[in-house]
């Protein structure tokens, strides 16, 4: 395959100047690849033009997921899973700061020369600003998730031009699929990929609508997350935490908030990262860590002495809750807040926990997204939906489209 270094200069310039509609059109996740001359590879690299998770898993991990294993089916190729939290959390981190700690360690030990991460602009705490961090201070300035579409890969040209040979990239599934597709064009000797699970990102305008629709104080929200207790947790500037039950969200108003790319994504668990750190498969207050390959284990080993860990657990049965959620979402059902709180308390006590909660979340989103693709892009359905997602969706009765 042609290397990036051999792309004619006039093609690079043309790609850089292009402001035409993205090749993926409305499904573009704004990953940033098309902001660089690597747009030359977009038809092969874009997760929404060429879904190739199975092929890239083989390339990245040296093996494919076993679709007859429930853990592989849901969580992808992996060597190990655990729950973890830092013994001494990083102040201001979204959780305890495991991702930031790994990145800082890799820089301080000289394992990598730069880290692709996302700070925010000075003007807006939620506006993403991708950078190639060269110091731990720059990494720490990027702590806390940005719940908006982010062009992380827009910095790829900087990496090639810098002569950098060892890189850590932090990103979400659509970004990582594109990165894996072009990684051998970057001139790197070693690429480390640290992923986070990702679902339901929004544009900046969509984020504002979500905050104003859901939070009592949208202007003071520092970060938020949909948590395992079936509540959205909003952390505010004064340190207070506001909790809003899932079932009390104004679904009718919010159905059009999420990006079409997210409504057609089936890589919630970031299948192509070496190491994944999130919360969805862990007990409340802990992080879920998935080691996918030897490179991921090497990264995790750097910080193991700084972590408390425990085995993953799984409890409950998600199936009935998922089946009931399908028509509720379709009809835009919103419960009165008192009923939403009551239902939240009941489900928290008897509902799915640990890995079963993760499977609940995956099932809920995959069934919704399958229906979205079938309705809006039926011509893409067969090729775009991975085999593992088809198997997961097949467990449920879906409405006729």
SVG drawing of the C-alpha trace seen along z (x, -y; Angstrom):
<svg xmlns="http://www.w3.org/2000/svg" viewBox="-46 -33 59 54">
<polyline fill="none" stroke="black" stroke-width="0.4" points="0.0,0.0 1.2,-3.5 2.7,-5.3 1.6,-8.8 5.1,-10.0 4.6,-9.2 1.3,-11.1 2.0,-13.8 2.3,-17.3 -0.5,-18.6 -2.8,-15.9 -1.9,-16.9 -2.6,-20.5 -6.0,-19.7 -7.0,-17.6 -6.0,-20.3 -8.0,-23.0 -11.1,-20.9 -14.1,-22.2 -16.6,-20.1 -19.1,-17.9 -17.5,-15.0 -17.4,-11.7 -19.5,-10.1 -22.0,-13.0 -24.5,-13.1 -22.9,-10.0 -19.5,-11.8 -18.4,-11.6 -15.9,-14.5 -13.0,-12.3 -10.6,-14.7 -9.1,-12.4 -10.7,-14.5 -9.0,-17.6 -5.7,-16.2 -4.2,-14.9 -4.9,-11.4 -8.4,-12.1 -6.8,-10.3 -7.5,-7.0 -11.0,-7.9 -13.0,-5.5 -11.1,-2.6 -10.5,-4.1 -13.8,-5.7 -15.9,-3.6 -19.1,-4.8 -17.9,-4.2 -16.1,-0.9 -17.0,1.0 -14.0,3.4 -13.8,4.2 -13.2,7.9 -10.3,7.3 -8.7,4.7 -9.1,6.8 -6.9,9.4 -4.4,6.7 -4.3,5.0 -4.6,8.0 -3.4,10.9 -6.8,12.7 -10.5,12.4 -13.3,12.5 -15.0,15.8 -18.7,15.1 -19.7,18.2 -18.2,16.7 -20.5,14.2 -17.6,12.1 -16.0,12.0 -19.3,11.3 -20.0,8.3 -16.6,7.0 -14.3,7.9 -10.8,9.6 -9.3,9.4 -6.8,11.1 -8.1,9.8 -10.8,7.7 -10.9,6.2 -12.4,3.4 -9.9,0.8 -9.6,-2.6 -6.6,-4.7 -5.5,-4.6 -4.8,-8.3 -7.2,-9.9 -6.1,-12.8 -7.9,-16.0 -10.3,-17.2 -10.3,-13.9 -13.6,-12.7 -13.2,-9.5 -10.0,-8.6 -7.6,-9.5 -6.4,-6.1 -6.2,-7.2 -4.3,-10.4 -1.9,-8.5 -1.0,-6.0 -0.4,-8.8 1.8,-10.7 3.8,-7.6 4.5,-6.9 5.8,-10.4 7.8,-10.6 9.5,-7.2 10.2,-8.1 8.2,-5.3 6.4,-7.7 7.3,-11.1 3.8,-12.5 0.2,-11.8 -2.8,-12.5 -5.5,-13.8 -8.2,-16.5 -8.0,-19.7 -10.8,-22.3 -10.6,-25.8 -10.2,-28.8 -13.6,-30.1 -15.6,-27.0 -15.1,-24.2 -16.9,-21.7 -15.3,-22.6 -12.7,-20.0 -9.2,-21.0 -7.1,-18.0 -3.4,-18.3 -0.2,-16.2 0.8,-16.5 4.6,-16.5 4.5,-17.0 2.5,-15.5 1.1,-19.0 -0.4,-19.1 -1.9,-15.6 -3.5,-16.7 -4.9,-19.8 -6.9,-17.3 -8.5,-15.4 -12.3,-15.1 -14.2,-13.7 -15.5,-16.1 -19.0,-14.8 -19.0,-16.3 -17.8,-15.1 -14.0,-15.7 -11.6,-15.8 -8.8,-14.0 -7.1,-12.8 -6.7,-16.4 -3.3,-16.3 -2.0,-13.4 0.0,-15.7 1.8,-17.2 2.9,-13.8 4.4,-12.9 6.0,-16.3 7.5,-16.2 9.5,-13.0 8.0,-11.5 8.5,-7.7 6.6,-6.6 3.1,-7.8 0.2,-7.2 -3.2,-8.0 -6.3,-8.3 -9.6,-8.1 -13.0,-6.6 -14.1,-3.9 -14.6,-5.7 -11.4,-7.6 -9.4,-4.5 -10.8,-2.6 -9.6,-5.3 -6.3,-5.6 -5.7,-1.8 -6.4,-2.0 -3.7,-4.6 -1.2,-3.9 1.4,-2.4 1.4,-5.6 2.5,-7.7 6.2,-6.8 5.9,-5.5 8.0,-2.7 5.4,-2.1 1.8,-3.2 0.0,-2.7 -3.8,-3.0 -5.7,-3.8 -9.4,-3.8 -12.5,-4.7 -16.0,-3.3 -18.2,-5.8 -21.8,-6.2 -24.2,-9.1 -21.9,-12.0 -23.4,-15.3 -22.5,-18.5 -21.8,-21.5 -25.3,-22.8 -26.8,-19.4 -24.9,-19.3 -26.3,-22.7 -29.9,-21.4 -29.3,-18.3 -27.9,-20.3 -30.7,-22.9 -33.4,-20.2 -32.0,-17.9 -30.0,-19.8 -31.3,-22.4 -28.2,-24.4 -26.8,-23.8 -24.2,-26.7 -22.4,-25.2 -22.0,-21.6 -18.4,-20.5 -19.0,-17.0 -21.7,-14.3 -22.1,-10.6 -24.9,-8.1 -24.1,-5.8 -24.7,-2.3 -27.4,-3.4 -29.6,-4.3 -29.1,-8.0 -27.3,-10.8 -24.8,-12.3 -24.0,-16.0 -21.0,-17.4 -21.2,-21.1 -18.6,-23.8 -19.2,-23.8 -18.5,-20.1 -22.2,-19.1 -23.6,-16.2 -27.1,-16.4 -28.7,-13.0 -31.5,-12.7 -33.1,-9.3 -32.8,-7.9 -36.6,-7.3 -37.3,-10.9 -35.4,-12.3 -37.5,-14.2 -37.0,-11.6 -39.2,-13.4 -37.1,-16.5 -33.8,-14.7 -34.3,-12.1 -32.7,-14.4 -29.8,-15.5 -27.4,-12.6 -25.2,-12.6 -26.3,-10.4 -22.8,-8.8 -23.4,-7.7 -26.9,-6.4 -25.3,-4.2 -22.2,-3.0 -21.7,0.5 -18.3,0.1 -19.4,-1.0 -16.5,0.9 -13.7,-0.5 -12.7,2.9 -9.5,1.8 -7.7,0.1 -4.9,2.0 -6.3,1.1 -9.8,-0.2 -10.7,-2.1 -14.3,-3.0 -17.0,-2.5 -19.7,-0.5 -18.7,3.0 -17.6,2.1 -19.4,1.5 -20.3,-2.0 -17.2,-4.1 -14.8,-1.7 -13.5,-1.7 -13.7,1.2 -10.4,2.2 -10.1,4.4 -6.7,5.5 -6.9,6.5 -3.3,7.5 0.3,7.5 0.7,3.8 -2.3,3.1 -0.9,5.2 2.4,3.3 0.5,0.0 -1.5,1.3 1.6,2.7 3.0,-0.8 0.4,-1.8 -0.7,1.4 1.0,0.4 -1.1,-2.7 -4.4,-0.9 -6.8,1.0 -8.3,3.9 -10.9,6.5 -12.3,9.2 -15.2,8.2 -18.6,9.4 -22.0,9.9 -25.5,10.1 -29.1,9.9 -30.8,10.3 -31.0,7.5 -33.3,9.0 -36.7,7.9 -35.5,4.4 -34.0,4.1 -37.1,5.5 -39.3,3.0 -37.0,0.1 -37.3,0.6 -41.0,-0.6 -40.5,-3.1 -37.7,-4.8 -39.6,-4.5 -42.7,-6.2 -40.6,-8.8 -42.1,-7.8 -41.2,-10.1 -42.3,-9.2 -43.3,-11.8 -40.2,-12.5 -41.6,-10.8 -42.3,-7.6 -38.9,-7.8 -37.2,-8.0 -39.2,-5.1 -38.4,-3.0 -34.8,-3.9 -34.6,-2.8 -36.3,0.5 -34.0,1.3 -30.9,0.3 -31.8,2.9 -32.8,5.8 -31.4,4.7 -28.3,5.8 -24.9,5.1 -21.3,5.2 -20.8,7.0 -24.6,7.6 -25.1,3.8 -22.6,3.4 -24.5,5.9 -27.8,4.1 -26.3,0.9 -24.9,2.5 -28.1,4.3 -30.2,1.1 -28.0,-1.0 -27.4,1.7 -31.2,2.4 -31.8,-1.4 -29.0,-1.9 -29.9,1.1 -33.4,-0.3 -31.9,-3.7 -29.7,-2.3 -32.6,-0.2 -34.8,-3.2 -32.4,-5.9 -29.7,-3.9 -31.3,-0.6 -28.8,-0.2 -26.0,-0.1 -27.6,2.2 -26.0,5.6 -22.5,4.3 -22.4,1.7 -23.7,3.8 -20.9,6.2 -21.8,9.8 -21.4,9.6 -24.0,6.8 -26.4,8.7 -26.2,11.6 -26.8,9.3 -29.8,7.6 -31.3,11.0 -32.1,11.7 -34.9,9.1 -38.2,8.6 -37.9,5.3 -40.8,3.3 -41.5,3.5 -39.8,0.8"/>
</svg>
